[in-house]
Every structure is written in C-alpha cells, then in structure tokens.
Amino acid sequence: MKILVTGATGYVGGRLIPELLSAGHEVRCLVRDASRMRDKWWSEKVETIEGDVLDEASLVGVFEGIESAYYLIHSLGGFQNDLISTEEQAAHNFGKAAHNEGVDRIIYLGGIEPTTVKTSKHLSSRIKTGEALRSSGVSVTEFRAGVIVGSGSLSFELVRYLSERVPVLITPKWVRTRTQPIGVRDVLSYLTAALTTPQSRDEIIEIGGSEVLSYADMFTIYADLRQLRRPILKVPVLTPKLSSLWVGLVTPINTKIARLLIDGLDNEVVVTNPVALTMFDIRPVNYSVAVSRALKRFDSDDVETYWSGSVSSGLSDNQIYSTLGESENLITEKNRIVVKTSPEAAFKVVTSLGGDTGWLYADFLWRLRGFIDTALGGVGMRKSRRSPTALQQGDTIDFWRVERVDAPNYLLLRAEMKLPGLAWLEFNISKQEDGKTSITQTAYYEPKGVAGLLYWYLFSLPHRFIFPGMLKQIGILAERQFQQTDS
C-alpha cells in the first residue's frame, strides 16, 4: 500500500514510519523542512516532499497515488494565540486536498473526549481536528488516546522529570484526575492494524491501557520502579498558572506548553466505549510495563523520538529554540538559533565574549555572579583576556577557561568559579544547506550531592532568560558583522 505520513519529525510519526516500512508499505512523508529528515536512519527508504498544511497550494500533488494518509500533526508547541481555529483550518486543507486527489482513507490520532463539562483548549482542538477531517468526505478512522507513555513522550516526561527532580511532590487537585494511560507501542499497533481492518473505517475508536489511574498513581508507580521515595503533598491553592511555571522551571517543558497541558489535566479522559478490544487483536499493557519499557530505552540511550522534535521544525530565522535534558547526572540546557550570517562571523562574535565586551545580555547578573564568587574565595570575574578576539586552548575568559577551540565551528569553556559541581559552556556553529548558519549553545552542569542540585534549582530560573538572551544578541551581532563584510 502507498501511504502518506504527516508529522514524520514528531513523536508518534517518527516511530510509525519504521513500522509501516517493516510491513512492506511504500511511505511518502509530508514535512515542512526536508533537511530535518537527514538524521533519520530510514530517511533514504521513504519519499520526502515539502509542504505546509496551512498553505493549500503546497498540497497540490502531495496525495498522487496515495491510498491512505496518516494525520499526525499537532500544534501544541506552535499556534498559541488561536490554537483551535488554526488546527481546524490545517485539517480542513489536508482533508480537502486528500479528497480532490482520491485518497481512500485518513487515519487520525486525537485525544479522548473528556467526561467533564469543561474541556481544555488543547483537547478541544483535538476533537475539532477530527471533525474537520471528517467533513472532507474522505473516510476517516479516528483513534482517541489519553496519556501516551513512552521514552520521550510529553506526558511521560512530565511524570519522569517531576519524580526524578522533586523530593516532595507538592501537587494541585489534578493529581486526583483519572486517566487511562497507554503505551506508545500499543498506539503504534492500533495505527498500523487499522490499514487491514475494514470495520475501522468511519469509526471513532477510543484506546487506552489496561488500567485506569490517577496522576498520583502514575507518580507513585514511576517512583517505585525507580526505587525513589516521593511523598505526594496535595494543596488546593496551586493554580494552573503557578503549576505551569513550576513545570517550566524543573522540566524541559516550556511554560506555554505546560499551561496547555496542565489545563487538560483537570479533564478525566477514560475509555467509555471499549470497541477497540473487540475490533482489534491487541491487548494493551498496563502502566508499569509501559514505564519499564520507556526506562529501558533511556538506560540504553535508545530514545527513538522525542516530544519536542516537531516543535523545532517551525524554527524561523532569529527564533530561539530551547531544550532541557538530563542524562547520567549531567544536566544540559540547550539553545539554538538560525541566522543569516557565516560561521566565521558567528565564531568571531562568540570568541569575543567576556572581558571588556561582556556577555551581551543581563551583564549585571554576570558581574553579580563574579562578585559572589570573589566573596566565596573564588577567581571572581577577572575581567581579563589574553586577546580581545582570539582564543586558544588554556586561555581564561572571566571565570571560564578555554578547554577546546576549533575555528570557526566549536568552542568549549569550563567554569572555574566556586560551585558544587562541574560546569561547561559549549558553542557549536555550522552552515546549513540553505546558506544560513545554526548556532547551538549548550550549558552543561554536573551537580555533586544535594548542594549541587539545590544550586541548579536556584540558578535554573535566571538561566532560562540569560542564555537565550545572550544567544539572541550573538545572532544579531553576527548578522551585522556578516553584512559589513559582505558589503
């Protein structure tokens, strides 16, 4: 069968494609930026075509020869201002183009409709998307799932990071909300089985795991599997806004996405029609098994896709894309920007940081950190460099030391200030196929003991705007230098 898959750079789409290929199907991927497919091990086994579901003209010819199409596009990280209408329009454009080119069926993965009166903006957009696809006249199979559990999934990351990083879980009332988590492998099984299950046509099918749990249950089960003691303290005054700020502080999920997600955690999403169990020969696993599988992936460093993978596909010029991660006690804060400059111009700006130039953004905070270090008996700000622009291994820049420098693509600095752990600041600069330059800034921190973790919690909030702010200014100066050189 010749199949179209959208969301190929996203969490579910990126895992579905290998399943379809192994079943012998011919796969075409619709993506906004084909360059983001290069690192996929299966990229040469699929046909890739660029297009945008919000641009009707770009969809002409996309469905030629296609029998079934998977709609796995989700704008949780994108259209914040008018999420529902934008997702409806995207689905309408997709369905219309599919109908015009004779596609037999669309398979869509949405969310379970809550049993509560109030439905969150996030879940409403999922329901409206399904309605828009069905209005196209094409046969639609709509799967509705609740929490998807797998290494790298958004809901699982929320549970994982809060459980790992917070010794006492101070939680709002939504921890008592019931849900029916389902393992990502079971989701993939349903999605692929639909192709060969005729009775699934024109059906809305709710799918869930083998048990109904509260979020408190999910935190407890995760902690038990990791042999962590995590008491849960429920407080009635923790609003969705405060909860999202807290999630944004201690997890890689930014505050805007956390707010959309948390608004939906008040909604009970439980399978009310178990038709999936009779329609398909699939028996979903329980939450413990799904979590164990996900942890095994993390332990072997074999996370196939990550929830934020599709978010960066919309990264435009001069827009900062940030991620937070942790592996083997090493915390990473990564920021990336794409600018119209050359690697040489960008590298010149990066290697001029510190000294009389300063750190380009919130410089008073850098000076304050230097003053604190001096008071603690450390090296302090130093405010000195061997050269204003040139660097070599072993040079000092304020309270950093150059560990490695490879012009014009790489710089690694090691922190020499007093802190309970080890820290590095890394810059990777590379030229893209479109001629623009990508600048990736990564802060690494290896905490030592409880003091190390407390230090990270104390400084993680200012880091959230200091590092992106600095990178933004680096991009501006790099573009300016490139224009001056080019002229």
Buried (B, 14 or more C-beta within 10 A) or exposed (E): BBBBBBBBBBBBBBBBBBBBBEEEBBBBBBBBBEEBBEEBEBBEEBEBBBBBBBEBEBBEEBBEEBBBBBBBBBBBBBBBEEBBEBBBBBBBBBBBBBBBBEBEBBBBBBBBBBEEEEBBBBBBBBBBBBBBBBBBEBBBBBBBBBBBBBBBBBBBBBBBBBBBBBEEBEBBEBBBBBBBBBBBBBBBBBBBBBBEBEEBEEBBBBBBBBBBBBBBBBBBBBBEBEEEEBEBEBEEEBEBEEBBBBBBBBBBBBBEBBBBBBBBBBBBBBBEEEBBBEBBEBEBBBBBBBBBBBBEBBEEEEEBBBBBBBBBBBBEEEEBBBBBBBEEEBBBBBBBBBBBBBBBBBBBBBBBBBBEBBBBBBEEBBBEBBEEBBEEEBBBBBBEBEEEEEBEEEBBBBBBBBBEBEBBBBBBBBBBBBBBBBBBBBBBBEBEEEEBBBBBBBBBBBBEEEEBBEBBBEBBEEBBEBBBBBBBBBBBBBBEBBEEEEE
